């Protein structure tokens, strides 16, 4: 459903941000 896609997109976005911050922190 649209809600499921929105939740999935939010989860992926959150994981992506964490991965990006980790990459930046590790340098």
LINKAZI-V654610 format. One record per run of one state. SS is the DSSP state (a for helix, b for strand, c for the rest). FROM is the first residue (numbers start at 1). LEN is the number of residues. If there is no record, write none. Layout:
ss=SS from=FROM len=LEN
ss=SS from=FROM len=LEN
This chain:
ss=c from=1 len=1
ss=a from=2 len=25
ss=c from=27 len=1
